[in-house]
Amino acid sequence: MGTGQWVLLAYRIPRQPSTLRITIWRKLDRLGVARLGDGLVALPADARTREQLEWIAEEVGEVGGTSTLWLAAPGSQAQEQAIAAEMRQARAEEYRAVIVQVGALAQARPGERARAVKRLQAELRRIGRRDHFPPPEREEARLAVRALAQEVLAKEESR
């Protein structure tokens, strides 16, 4: 893997009110950004990620902050791999949390399990939107949720 293009967002947000900063941070987290420094985040560059960071850059301006968007390439393949590994690890933790939740539902009531399947499927979609470097745990989590869904369906059909 050679170094690819990344879209970087450098931003500053007024310290007060803190809710503005928190809102921007949460939106960046939902995108799965790599935090390269204070007020500097990155995503692998494609049309979608560039547009997403452009929207956040506009929002930063609307709340009285400043931002600049950059297209760049890491200085070395090792740097890019380190950023990708950090992002992959963050998603792996989220997928492991889904797997743990599936396991915890083994003794749950059927209605609770059916609701949990829908919630866990939605959670997998949310994680997938920010999963730029899929870890092996992604497939494990998908299979665990799928098995739970099939089990719930089989119990409903047997009634």
VENHUCOR-V716316 format. One record per residue. N is the residue number from 1. SS is DSSP state (a for helix, b for strand, c for the rest). PHI is phi in radians with two decimals (NA if undefined). PSI is psi in degrees with one decimal (NA if undefined). Layout:
((N	SS	PHI	PSI) (N	SS	PHI	PSI))
This chain:
((1	c	NA	116.4) (2	c	-1.44	170.0) (3	c	-1.22	133.8) (4	c	-1.88	178.8) (5	b	-1.40	142.8) (6	b	-2.24	148.7) (7	b	-1.81	127.1) (8	b	-1.98	141.8) (9	b	-2.10	117.6) (10	b	-1.81	128.3) (11	b	-2.55	156.4) (12	b	-2.37	133.3) (13	c	-2.16	140.1) (14	c	-0.96	142.5) (15	c	-1.14	-32.7) (16	c	-2.12	139.2) (17	c	-1.32	145.9) (18	a	-1.17	-21.4) (19	a	-1.07	-31.2) (20	a	-1.13	-43.8) (21	a	-1.10	-44.8) (22	a	-1.10	-40.9) (23	a	-1.05	-46.4) (24	a	-1.13	-44.3) (25	a	-1.03	-43.8) (26	a	-1.12	-40.9) (27	a	-1.11	-40.8) (28	a	-1.13	-40.8) (29	a	-1.07	-41.2) (30	a	-1.09	-25.7) (31	a	-1.43	-15.7) (32	c	1.36	32.7) (33	c	-1.14	155.8) (34	b	-1.59	126.9) (35	b	-1.57	109.7) (36	b	-1.59	-17.6) (37	b	3.11	179.5) (38	c	-1.14	114.7) (39	c	1.34	21.2) (40	b	-2.42	117.9) (41	b	-2.25	160.9) (42	b	-2.51	151.3) (43	b	-2.43	151.0) (44	b	-1.01	135.9) (45	c	-1.37	124.1) (46	c	-2.66	175.6) (47	a	-1.03	-39.5) (48	a	-1.20	-48.9) (49	a	-1.18	-35.3) (50	a	-1.12	-44.3) (51	a	-1.11	-41.3) (52	a	-1.07	-43.3) (53	a	-1.26	-29.8) (54	a	-1.09	-41.8) (55	a	-1.07	-43.4) (56	a	-1.18	-38.2) (57	a	-1.04	-42.0) (58	a	-1.09	-42.6) (59	a	-1.12	-38.8) (60	a	-1.02	-43.7) (61	a	-1.11	-38.7) (62	a	-1.14	-27.1) (63	c	-1.66	12.0) (64	c	1.60	11.2) (65	c	-1.70	-175.1) (66	b	-2.24	151.9) (67	b	-2.72	154.9) (68	b	-2.41	143.8) (69	b	-1.91	136.8) (70	b	-2.29	147.7) (71	b	-1.88	129.4) (72	b	-2.64	168.6) (73	b	-2.18	139.7) (74	c	-1.02	154.3) (75	c	-1.18	-22.5) (76	c	-2.64	162.2) (77	a	-1.09	-37.0) (78	a	-1.10	-39.8) (79	a	-1.13	-44.0) (80	a	-1.10	-41.8) (81	a	-1.12	-36.4) (82	a	-1.16	-41.5) (83	a	-1.14	-45.7) (84	a	-1.08	-41.1) (85	a	-1.11	-39.9) (86	a	-1.11	-44.0) (87	a	-1.16	-41.7) (88	a	-1.08	-42.0) (89	a	-1.11	-40.5) (90	a	-1.09	-42.4) (91	a	-1.22	-36.9) (92	a	-1.02	-40.7) (93	a	-1.09	-40.7) (94	a	-1.15	-41.5) (95	a	-1.15	-39.4) (96	a	-1.08	-37.0) (97	a	-1.10	-38.4) (98	a	-1.12	-44.0) (99	a	-1.06	-42.3) (100	a	-1.10	-42.1) (101	a	-1.09	-40.0) (102	a	-1.07	-46.0) (103	a	-1.07	-36.9) (104	a	-1.19	-17.0) (105	a	-1.51	1.1) (106	a	-0.99	-36.4) (107	a	-1.79	7.3) (108	c	-1.32	158.5) (109	c	-1.18	153.3) (110	a	-0.96	-44.3) (111	a	-1.10	-39.3) (112	a	-1.15	-39.5) (113	a	-1.16	-40.1) (114	a	-1.10	-43.0) (115	a	-1.13	-39.2) (116	a	-1.13	-36.1) (117	a	-1.04	-47.8) (118	a	-1.07	-43.4) (119	a	-1.11	-43.4) (120	a	-1.23	-34.7) (121	a	-1.12	-41.5) (122	a	-1.13	-39.5) (123	a	-1.11	-41.0) (124	a	-1.07	-39.5) (125	a	-1.13	-42.1) (126	a	-1.09	-45.5) (127	a	-1.11	-42.4) (128	a	-1.03	-32.9) (129	a	-1.18	-22.3) (130	c	-1.97	12.6) (131	c	-1.66	88.7) (132	c	-1.51	-20.3) (133	c	-2.38	78.9) (134	c	-0.96	128.0) (135	c	-1.53	166.5) (136	c	-1.03	-28.3) (137	a	-1.09	-21.3) (138	a	-1.05	-49.1) (139	a	-1.18	-37.6) (140	a	-1.02	-45.7) (141	a	-1.14	-43.3) (142	a	-1.05	-44.6) (143	a	-1.14	-39.5) (144	a	-1.12	-44.3) (145	a	-1.18	-40.9) (146	a	-1.08	-43.3) (147	a	-1.11	-41.3) (148	a	-1.10	-43.0) (149	a	-1.09	-42.1) (150	a	-1.15	-38.0) (151	a	-1.13	-44.4) (152	a	-1.08	-44.8) (153	a	-1.09	-43.3) (154	a	-1.09	-38.3) (155	a	-1.20	-36.8) (156	a	-1.16	-39.9) (157	a	-1.22	-27.9) (158	c	-1.39	-7.5) (159	c	-1.37	NA))
